[in-house]
Amino acid sequence: MYITHYCKNYILLGNSEAENTHRVAVLDEELCQPKKCGLECIVYCPVNKTGGACIVQRPEDNKALISEDLCTGCGICIKKCPFDAIVIVNLAKELSEDKVHQYGINSFRFYRLPTPKKGAVVGLIGRNGMGKSTIVNVLSGSMKPNLGKYDQQEVSWDEVLKYYQGTELKSHFEKIASGNMRASIKPQLVYLIPKAFKGTTKELLKKYDERKVADKLIQQLSLQNILDRDIAQLSGGELQRLAVAVAAAKDAEYYFFDEPSSYNDVYQRLAVAKVIRELAEQGKSVMVVEHDMTLLDYLSDYVHLIYGEPGAYGIVSGMQSTKVGINNFLEGFLPAENVRFRDKAFKFDITSSNDDVILDIPAASYSDLTKSFPSFNLKVAAGKVRKGEIVGIVGANALGKTTFMRMLAGIDKPDSGKIDVGAKISYKPQYLNQDYEGDVRSLMYAAYQNPIEGSSVEEQIIIPMGVKKLYDKSVKNLSGGELQKVAVVASLLRQADIYALDEPSAFLDAEDRIAVAKFLQRFVRAQDKSAIIIDHDMQLIDLVADTLVIFEGRPALEGSATTPIHKEEGMNRFLKALSITYRRDETTGRPRVNKEGGRLDREQKQSGNYYYVKNQ
């Protein structure tokens, strides 16, 4: 079996006979708008034209209803649908026997499950919308898998256990069926915690401290200063670390951490990783979904890849070592399963300089700057942003990175110093407002101030960023990742010379992070623009930045920023402060964190070379 992605349709190559495939037809309920279209999917369907009823209208709402048995997989309805609401997929027939759950007719389904492993951290890598939430619910016991039999009232536990007979998952489901599975889940949406619990940080930790480790976790995750604070007053990073602490404090066999790095800086991410690793070292089964691949590489022992079509179906790969799994993800190919799930590989440029394409012409320059608040002081060393340059900004939270960017954008004024910006700046803030009344199309129009459909910017920016398919979605209904991409695109559509992007990786999955970073790099080079990017994903910064501004100091008290310095020198200085060393993967060129205390870690620290630019 060899699967390749083409035109939103997975086609078997070399063994494409109909008897060896099964059809998957999925309708996006929100995008399907029968009142606004000419029912092209029904009109142009070849089966319908010959008197069949492959696509009909549902009587309750007139949306499309597609027969997977009658569908020939021609793909005409996909191309004719004006709202991109249809996905038709041909998958190997043997996969139908591995179906774990399907939500209904023409709806999302997924195949296979990842395997929890005692004494190890198992990472999950994949796009958003591939079934991660379903996996969490099934393996934690909060949802029983229906094995694809969505039309039955309920599948019995005997059927589930028989299905997993002879696999490692059988004992896991036996514990769930008998009510003996103790699971602890760190949810993705930590900002909902204040709605579920009223009280202080200390009270929440005390309530769930079943392992009597709260005091240790408070120190490890730097929660000392928020113990008496009400949960509703905590920042995103504080809520995230508190959620990790609560999940780790519970006495369970199976722990699941859903995106534990969000909102946290690099220092805090490393602290979270150590807490998660300690659970595995104590013999617990730990599973982690994480889109920061440098962090996932650092904390995981094994990984499963999840691939497919977002919102349509997901397939879980077999378990692999972390290094091999992440490299296979970047390659877009699973050799052991002979499956290609992406038509191109992601590669990392191992060179450390792009000085030949950066003009020594300042797009913006600034003298030494200061900015004071009642309890915080910021000092910024003089510097400049050159044409064609991407400046990466790194450092701990609460050191003034966003304040610096807002001063450059002209939103805030410095107390002392001068900013000379002979260019227009387009600013994407860290926190995105979802209160916009209207759909994505109207937001794009407002940003560009011209019609966008059929325009050059649609071809150059909107389509490559995957935003065109969101045109008819309400901004209020976008997911976190969708909203982030829309915000980045909106900032790039504005007429500007410098694009200032505050945390563009937030809520994006691993694949989108790399794609966005590479697109930003191409866009800045091709358009002879400049960019300033704040982010905590070191892989993204390593991929996109030419120079670095490093923020140091005492969080929430005082911060100082360096002048822009060469990336190699800046990364070396920043990694030294973190006390970690990087090497480059010999296959993909991606940055990898050396094992603390390992041979390479010791050698690089001894030589003072924390950031490795050559293959190792």
C-alpha positions in Angstrom: 0.0 0.0 0.0 1.3 3.4 -0.9 -0.8 6.5 -0.2 -0.1 10.0 -1.5 -2.0 13.3 -1.0 -3.4 14.9 -4.1 -6.2 17.5 -4.5 -7.7 16.8 -1.1 -8.1 13.1 -2.1 -6.0 10.2 -1.0 -5.5 7.8 -3.9 -3.9 4.3 -3.7 -1.0 4.0 -6.2 0.1 0.7 -7.6 -2.8 -1.2 -6.0 -5.9 1.0 -6.7 -8.5 -1.6 -7.6 -11.8 -0.8 -6.0 -11.9 -4.1 -4.1 -8.8 -3.1 -2.2 -10.1 0.3 -1.0 -12.9 1.6 1.1 -14.5 5.1 0.7 -14.6 7.8 3.2 -16.9 10.8 2.5 -17.0 13.6 5.0 -19.1 16.8 5.0 -18.1 19.9 7.0 -21.4 20.8 8.5 -20.5 24.5 9.1 -19.2 25.0 5.5 -22.1 23.3 3.7 -24.6 26.1 2.9 -27.3 24.8 0.5 -29.1 28.1 0.5 -26.1 29.9 -1.0 -25.1 27.4 -3.7 -26.6 25.7 -6.7 -26.4 22.2 -5.2 -23.4 21.6 -7.5 -22.5 18.4 -5.7 -25.8 16.9 -6.5 -26.1 18.3 -10.0 -22.7 17.2 -11.3 -22.3 13.8 -9.5 -21.9 11.2 -12.3 -23.8 8.6 -10.3 -26.7 10.9 -9.9 -26.6 11.7 -13.6 -27.1 8.0 -14.4 -30.2 7.7 -12.1 -28.5 6.9 -8.9 -28.7 8.6 -5.5 -25.1 9.0 -4.5 -25.6 12.6 -3.1 -29.0 13.7 -1.9 -30.3 16.4 0.5 -31.0 15.6 4.1 -34.6 16.3 4.8 -34.0 18.0 8.2 -31.7 20.8 6.9 -31.2 20.2 3.1 -27.4 19.7 3.6 -25.7 17.1 1.4 -25.9 13.4 2.3 -23.2 11.2 0.5 -23.4 7.5 0.1 -20.0 6.0 0.7 -21.1 2.7 -1.0 -22.3 4.4 -4.2 -19.5 7.0 -4.4 -17.0 6.2 -7.1 -14.3 8.6 -5.7 -14.3 10.7 -8.9 -13.7 13.9 -6.9 -16.0 16.1 -9.0 -18.1 17.1 -6.1 -15.0 18.2 -4.2 -14.0 20.6 -7.1 -17.6 21.8 -7.7 -18.5 22.6 -4.1 -18.0 26.4 -3.8 -17.4 26.2 0.0 -14.9 23.4 0.1 -17.3 21.4 2.4 -16.6 18.0 1.0 -13.8 15.5 1.4 -13.8 12.2 -0.5 -11.0 9.8 0.4 -10.0 6.3 -0.8 -8.2 4.3 1.9 -6.9 0.8 2.0 -9.6 -1.7 2.8 -7.6 -3.3 5.7 -7.8 0.1 7.5 -11.6 -0.4 7.8 -10.9 -3.2 10.2 -8.9 -0.8 12.4 -11.7 1.8 12.8 -11.9 2.8 16.4 -14.7 5.4 16.4 -17.0 7.2 13.9 -19.3 10.0 15.1 -22.0 9.5 12.4 -22.7 9.4 8.7 -20.4 11.6 6.6 -18.5 12.6 9.8 -15.1 12.3 11.4 -13.7 8.8 12.1 -10.3 7.6 13.2 -8.3 4.4 12.9 -6.0 2.7 15.4 -5.0 3.9 18.9 -1.7 4.9 20.4 -0.4 2.5 23.1 0.3 3.7 26.6 3.6 2.4 27.9 4.5 2.0 31.6 7.6 3.9 32.7 7.7 5.9 29.4 6.5 9.2 27.9 4.7 8.5 24.6 4.3 11.6 22.4 1.7 12.2 19.8 2.5 14.3 16.7 0.0 15.4 14.1 -2.2 18.1 12.7 -5.0 19.7 14.6 -8.4 18.1 13.8 -7.0 14.5 13.6 -8.8 13.0 16.5 -6.6 13.9 19.5 -9.5 14.8 21.7 -11.2 11.5 20.8 -8.0 9.6 21.7 -7.9 11.3 25.1 -11.5 10.5 25.8 -11.2 6.9 24.8 -8.0 6.1 26.6 -9.1 7.9 29.8 -12.3 6.0 29.8 -14.6 8.9 29.5 -15.9 7.7 26.1 -16.4 4.1 24.8 -15.2 3.5 21.3 -18.0 2.4 18.9 -15.6 0.6 16.5 -17.2 2.5 13.6 -20.7 1.1 14.4 -22.2 4.6 14.8 -25.6 3.4 13.8 -25.9 1.0 16.8 -27.2 2.2 20.1 -24.0 1.2 22.0 -21.2 -1.3 21.5 -20.7 -3.6 24.5 -17.4 -3.8 26.4 -17.3 -7.5 25.5 -17.1 -6.4 21.8 -14.4 -3.9 22.6 -12.3 -6.4 24.5 -12.7 -9.0 21.8 -11.6 -6.4 19.2 -8.4 -5.7 21.2 -7.7 -9.4 22.0 -4.0 -10.1 21.9 -2.9 -6.5 22.0 -1.4 -4.3 24.8 -4.5 -2.2 24.8 -6.7 -5.1 26.0 -5.5 -4.9 29.6 -5.9 -1.1 29.4 -9.6 -1.4 28.4 -10.2 -4.2 30.9 -9.4 -1.7 33.7 -11.6 0.9 32.1 -14.5 -1.6 31.8 -14.1 -2.7 35.4 -13.9 0.9 36.6 -10.3 0.4 37.8 -8.6 2.8 35.4 -7.2 5.8 37.2 -6.5 8.5 34.7 -5.3 12.1 35.1 -5.8 14.5 32.3 -4.2 18.0 31.8 -6.7 19.6 29.4 -5.8 21.8 26.4 -8.1 24.7 27.2 -6.6 25.8 30.5 -8.5 29.2 30.3 -11.7 27.3 31.2 -10.3 26.2 34.6 -11.7 29.4 36.4 -15.2 28.4 35.2 -14.8 24.9 36.8 -13.2 25.9 40.1 -13.7 28.9 42.3 -10.9 29.6 44.8 -7.2 30.1 45.1 -4.2 28.3 43.6 -3.4 26.8 47.0 -6.9 25.5 47.4 -7.0 23.8 44.0 -3.7 22.1 44.5 -4.7 20.9 48.0 -7.9 19.4 46.7 -6.1 17.2 44.2 -2.8 16.5 45.9 -3.3 12.8 46.2 0.4 11.9 46.0 1.4 14.6 48.6 3.8 16.3 46.1 2.3 19.7 46.0 5.1 21.5 47.8 7.7 20.0 45.4 5.6 20.9 42.3 5.1 24.4 43.6 8.9 24.8 43.6 9.5 23.0 40.3 6.9 25.1 38.4 7.5 28.4 40.1 4.0 28.8 41.6 5.2 30.3 44.9 4.0 33.8 44.2 0.5 32.9 43.1 -0.6 30.5 45.9 -3.0 33.0 47.5 -4.2 34.4 44.2 -7.7 33.7 42.9 -7.7 31.3 39.9 -9.6 33.8 37.8 -6.7 36.3 38.2 -4.0 34.0 36.8 -2.3 34.6 33.4 -2.3 31.9 30.7 1.2 30.7 31.6 0.3 30.5 35.3 -2.9 28.6 34.5 -0.9 26.2 32.3 1.7 25.4 35.0 -1.0 25.1 37.6 -2.9 22.6 35.4 0.3 20.6 34.9 0.8 20.6 38.7 -2.8 19.5 39.4 -2.6 16.6 36.8 0.8 15.5 38.2 -0.4 15.6 41.8 -3.2 13.1 41.2 -2.6 9.4 41.9 -3.2 7.7 38.6 -1.8 5.0 36.3 -2.3 6.9 33.1 -1.4 10.6 32.6 -2.3 12.6 29.6 -0.9 16.1 29.0 -2.5 18.1 26.2 -0.2 20.8 24.9 1.6 21.6 28.2 3.9 24.2 26.7 1.2 26.8 25.6 1.6 30.3 27.1 5.0 29.3 28.7 8.4 30.6 27.9 11.4 28.3 27.3 12.5 28.2 30.9 9.0 27.2 32.0 8.7 24.6 29.2 11.8 22.9 30.4 10.5 22.8 34.0 7.2 21.3 32.8 9.1 18.7 30.8 11.0 17.6 33.9 7.8 17.2 35.9 6.3 15.0 33.2 9.5 12.9 32.9 9.6 12.3 36.6 6.1 10.7 36.4 7.5 8.2 33.8 10.6 7.5 35.9 8.2 6.5 38.7 6.7 3.8 36.5 3.6 5.7 35.3 2.1 5.6 31.7 2.4 9.1 30.3 1.1 10.4 27.0 1.8 13.9 25.7 0.4 16.0 22.8 2.9 18.7 22.0 3.4 20.9 18.9 6.8 22.3 20.1 8.9 19.5 18.5 12.1 20.5 20.3 10.3 20.1 23.6 8.6 16.8 22.5 12.0 15.5 21.4 13.4 16.4 24.8 10.7 14.7 27.0 9.5 11.8 24.9 10.8 8.2 24.8 8.5 7.1 21.9 6.1 8.7 19.5 3.0 7.9 17.4 2.3 10.0 14.3 -1.3 10.9 13.5 -2.0 11.6 9.9 -5.0 12.0 7.6 -7.3 14.9 6.7 -8.1 17.4 9.4 -11.8 17.2 10.3 -12.3 14.1 8.1 -10.3 11.2 9.5 -7.1 10.4 11.4 -4.8 7.4 11.4 -2.5 6.5 14.2 0.9 5.1 13.1 2.8 2.4 14.9 5.0 3.3 17.9 8.5 4.6 16.9 11.5 5.9 18.7 11.3 9.7 19.2 14.1 10.5 16.8 12.9 8.3 14.0 9.2 9.3 14.5 9.9 13.1 14.4 12.2 12.6 11.3 9.5 10.6 9.6 7.0 13.3 10.4 9.3 15.9 8.8 9.8 13.7 5.8 6.1 13.1 5.4 6.7 9.4 4.9 6.4 6.3 7.1 8.8 3.6 5.7 7.5 0.8 8.0 4.0 1.3 6.7 4.9 2.5 3.2 2.7 5.5 3.5 3.3 9.0 2.3 1.0 11.5 4.0 2.5 14.7 2.8 3.8 15.5 -0.7 6.9 17.3 0.4 9.5 17.0 3.2 10.4 19.8 5.6 14.1 20.5 5.6 16.1 22.8 7.9 18.9 25.0 6.5 22.1 24.1 8.4 23.8 27.4 7.4 23.8 30.0 10.1 23.9 33.2 7.9 21.7 34.9 5.4 23.8 38.1 5.2 24.1 37.9 1.5 20.3 38.6 1.0 20.0 41.2 3.8 20.6 44.8 2.6 22.6 47.0 5.0 19.8 49.6 4.8 17.9 50.2 8.0 14.1 49.8 7.8 14.0 51.0 11.4 16.6 52.1 14.0 16.4 53.1 17.6 18.6 54.5 20.3 18.9 53.2 23.8 15.3 53.0 25.1 13.8 52.9 28.6 10.2 52.3 29.7 9.0 52.3 33.3 5.8 51.0 34.9 4.9 51.1 38.6 6.6 47.8 39.3 8.7 47.1 36.2 11.5 48.8 34.3 12.8 48.0 30.8 16.0 49.0 29.1 16.7 48.3 25.4 20.2 48.6 23.8 20.3 50.6 20.6 19.9 48.7 17.3 18.4 48.6 13.8 16.2 46.3 11.7 17.6 46.0 8.1 15.7 45.4 4.9 15.3 41.7 4.2 16.1 40.8 7.8 14.1 38.7 10.2 14.8 39.6 13.9 13.9 36.9 16.4 13.1 38.0 20.0 13.6 35.5 22.8 13.6 35.5 26.5 11.5 34.6 29.6 8.0 35.9 30.0 7.4 39.3 31.8 10.7 40.8 30.7 9.2 43.4 28.3 9.3 41.7 24.9 5.8 42.8 24.0 6.4 46.3 25.4 9.4 46.6 23.1 7.5 45.5 20.0 4.6 47.9 20.9 7.1 50.8 21.1 8.5 49.9 17.7 5.0 49.8 16.3 4.2 53.2 17.7 1.5 52.0 20.1 3.5 52.8 23.2 6.0 55.6 23.7 9.4 55.1 25.4 10.2 57.2 28.4 13.6 58.0 27.0 15.3 57.4 23.6 14.3 57.8 20.0 12.8 55.4 17.5 13.3 56.2 13.8 10.9 54.2 11.8 11.0 55.3 8.2 8.6 52.6 7.3 5.1 51.3 7.9 4.7 48.6 10.5 2.0 46.0 10.6 1.6 44.5 14.1 0.0 41.2 15.1 -0.6 41.2 18.9 0.0 38.3 21.2 -3.6 38.1 22.4 -6.1 37.9 19.6 -9.6 39.4 19.8 -12.3 37.1 18.5 -15.1 39.6 18.9 -15.1 40.6 15.2 -18.6 40.6 13.7 -18.4 38.9 10.3 -16.7 36.2 8.4 -13.1 35.7 7.4 -13.6 37.0 3.9 -14.8 40.4 5.2 -11.9 40.5 7.7 -9.4 39.9 4.8 -11.1 42.6 2.8 -10.8 45.0 5.8 -7.1 44.3 6.1 -6.3 44.6 2.4 -8.8 47.3 1.7 -9.4 45.9 -1.7 -11.3 42.9 -3.2 -9.2 39.7 -2.4 -10.8 37.0 -4.5 -8.9 36.4 -7.7 -6.2 38.9 -6.6 -2.5 38.4 -6.5 -2.4 38.5 -2.7 -4.8 35.6 -2.6 -2.4 33.5 -4.7 0.7 34.8 -2.9 -0.5 34.8 0.8 -4.0 33.6 1.5 -3.9 30.3 -0.4 -0.4 29.2 0.7 -1.4 29.9 4.3 -4.5 27.7 4.0 -6.9 30.5 4.8 -9.0 30.6 1.6 -11.1 27.6 2.8 -12.1 29.6 5.9 -13.6 32.6 3.9 -17.2 31.7 4.9 -16.5 30.8 8.5 -17.5 33.3 11.2 -14.4 34.7 13.0 -16.1 34.0 16.3 -16.3 30.3 15.4 -12.7 29.8 14.4 -10.5 27.4 16.4 -7.3 28.8 18.1 -5.1 27.6 15.3 -7.4 28.9 12.6 -7.6 32.3 14.3 -3.8 32.5 14.6 -3.4 31.9 10.8 -6.1 34.4 10.0 -4.4 37.0 12.2 -1.0 36.4 10.6 -2.4 36.6 7.1 -4.4 39.8 8.0 -1.1 41.4 9.2 0.7 40.4 6.0 -2.1 41.8 3.8 -1.6 45.3 5.2 0.7 47.6 3.2 3.8 47.7 5.4 7.6 47.5 5.3 8.0 45.7 8.7 5.8 42.9 10.0 5.9 42.6 13.8 4.4 39.3 14.9 4.0 38.5 18.6 3.9 34.7 19.1 2.7 33.5 15.7 3.1 29.9 16.7 0.5 29.9 19.5 -2.2 27.3 18.9 -0.7 26.1 15.7 0.1 22.5 15.2 3.7 21.3 14.4 3.2 21.1 10.7 1.6 24.6 10.5 4.4 26.1 12.6 7.0 24.9 10.1 4.9 25.9 7.1 4.2 29.4 8.6 7.9 29.9 9.4 9.1 28.9 6.0 6.4 31.1 4.3 7.3 34.1 6.4 11.0 33.6 5.4 10.1 33.4 1.7 7.7 36.3 1.9 10.2 38.7 3.6 12.9 37.8 1.1 10.7 38.0 -2.0 9.0 41.2 -1.1 12.2 42.9 0.2 10.5 43.5 3.6 11.6 43.0 7.2 10.0 41.2 10.1 10.3 41.1 13.9 9.1 37.9 15.5 8.6 37.1 19.2 8.2 33.3 19.9 9.0 30.7 22.5 9.2 27.8 20.0 13.0 27.6 19.5 12.6 25.4 16.4 10.6 28.2 14.8 13.1 30.9 15.8 16.0 28.8 14.7 14.3 28.2 11.3 13.3 31.8 10.6 15.6 34.3 12.4 18.7 36.0 11.0 19.5 37.9 14.2 18.3 37.7 17.8 17.4 40.2 20.4 17.8 38.5 23.8 15.8 39.7 26.8 17.3 39.1 30.2 16.6 40.2 33.8 14.1 39.4 36.6 10.6 38.6 35.3 7.9 41.2 36.3 10.6 43.4 37.9 13.2 44.5 35.4 14.2 43.5 31.9 17.0 44.4 29.5 17.3 43.7 25.8 20.5 43.3 23.7 21.1 44.9 20.4 20.3 42.5 17.5 23.2 40.0 17.3 24.1 37.3 14.9 21.9 34.2 15.3 24.7 31.8 16.2 26.1 34.1 18.8 22.7 34.9 20.2 21.5 31.3 20.4 24.8 30.4 22.1 24.2 33.1 24.7 20.5 32.2 25.2 21.1 28.4 25.4 23.9 29.0 27.9 21.5 30.8 30.2 19.1 27.8 29.9 22.0 25.4 30.5 21.1 23.2 27.6 23.0 22.4 24.4 21.8 21.8 20.8 23.0 19.5 18.1 21.6 19.2 14.6 19.9 16.0 13.4 22.1 14.4 10.7 19.1 13.5 8.5 16.8 16.6 8.7 19.1 19.4 10.1 16.5 20.1 12.8 17.8 21.3 16.2 17.8 18.7 18.9 18.4 19.1 22.7 21.3 17.0 24.0 20.5 14.7 26.9 21.5 16.6 30.1 24.9 15.3 31.3 25.4 13.2 28.2 28.7 13.1 26.3 27.7 15.7 23.7 26.2 18.0 26.4 29.4 17.8 28.5 31.7 18.4 25.5 29.7 21.3 24.1 29.5 23.0 27.5 33.2 22.5 28.1 34.0 24.1 24.7 31.4 26.9 25.3 29.6 25.9 22.0 26.0 25.5 23.2 24.6 26.1 19.7 25.8 23.6 17.1 25.5 24.7 13.5 27.2 21.6 12.0 25.9 18.1 11.7 26.4 15.8 14.6 
